[in-house]
Amino acid sequence: MIEVRSTPVRRNTAWSRLLAAVLLCAALPQAAAASTPLPDSRPEAQGVSSARLQRLHDYMRHATGDDGYLGGVTLVARNGRLVDWQAYGHRDLARREPMRRDAIFRIYSMTKTVTSVAVMMLVEEGKLTLEDPLSRYLPGFAAPQVLIGGSIDAPKLRPADKPVTLHALLTHTAGYPAGLEGDGLAVTLMERIDPHGAADLRGFAERMSHVPLAADPGTRFGYDGASLELLARVVEVVSGQSFESFLQQRIFDPLAMRDTGFSVPAAQRARVVDLTTMGKDGRLRIADGPSARQPGAPLNAYASGAGGLYSTAGDYARFAQMLLDGGTLDGHTLLGRKTVELMLRNHLTMLDPPVTQFSDAEGFGIGGYVVIDAAKRGQLGSPGQFGWTGAASTYYTIDPHEHLVAILMLQYLPREDGGKDLPRISRNFYDLVYQALQ
């Protein structure tokens, strides 16, 4: 009896071990998918209150309710450790697919910081300097002209008092039309030339060479996308690579940013969040544009250095942490420490006051805003805090003083006609992040 009973026991034990091994193997892809972009830590171990983070969670659940944003992803890291990473709401307009932490977003102008890093990598290699004139690398820019009047068919121009430099392009002080007061005619001329209709960056630059400046270089901050497209073309010319290949090989691969690029592979497009806006009927609808109708499709005909990237909160957290850590992440050094220090300083000191058109408490570094007066800004934060946003409601900040990275990803285009709109929640988001610091 003992032998008869023992044989089934041994078989059951062996079967259990085999079954456990099979289940472990089956779980490996899921475990890999759930891997975190930065090392995990308990919030309290990094000086963050779990109880106070609950306020952030409650707020985001409300903001992504039935009458709010479809959904969003938030990520908070401190001291290089991930302390909070949450998904809220839904990915799709039908509100059937729950939002995932690895959802893919159109990050639009958060692309500009990536492009700025690419330029600074070439500066470190001695292939260009910030004060180089744009004309050294691109034809047609040797004699910039400033628009001073006239009409769309007979514009009056004068020579600019200085050349357009790479530094001016990086800091939005080149003088290109930016929608500021008095820019109307210059904007109209630019729209007629239509640089954004070009098929590639070479064509974009050729068209931009015919666009007059709205002001002399270095005399104002005027946020424009064209400057970063021109810099993307400079990266191509100087590196001998396409801009897309340069970013992939020099930034995305070393940082393991596997879901960042100018388009999304077909197999991953189900992770792309629907791009919405508010219709005139007061209901969310899919926004206009090819990437809205075909999520994952390229946002531009060319690889846009101003706003063409898709990414995830996790991928961008690795990029932001690299900057916060002085240019290095996981043993991969993209930039030197002094280069990052330069990027995070205010570069508008030639202006009075030295601030952007968006805030009288923020200057501008290389690739993002720099907080110069935290009190005047009217929200929680620190002097020296750095970051930027994307047009479809994506946001990031890095705070060297607090060793903090905070990211908010939504996918919503605000209305431009003054009609009913969803409230901007970035200020609330940052306040709720900072109030959780111990």
Protein Blocks (a to p, Z undefined) as FASTA:
>chain_A
ZZmmmmmmmmmmmmmmmmmmmmmmmmmmmmmmmpcfbdcddfklnopafklmmmmmmmmm
mmmmmklcfbdcddddeehiafbdcdehjfbfnlmaccdfkbccdekjmmmmmmmmmmmm
mmmnopacfklcfklmpghilmccddfedjfklccddddfbdcdfklmmnopnopaehig
hilmmmmmmmmnommlpfbfklmmmmmmmpccfbdehiaccddfklmmmmmmmmmmmnop
afklmmmmmmmmmnopakgcfbdcfklmmmpccdddddfkopacddedjklmmghiafbf
bdcfklmcccdfklmmmmmmmmmnoopaehiafbdfklmmmmmpcfklmpccdbdfkbck
bccdehiacdfblklnopacdehiacdddfkopacdddfklopacdddddddddfkopac
dddfklmmmmmmmmmpZZ
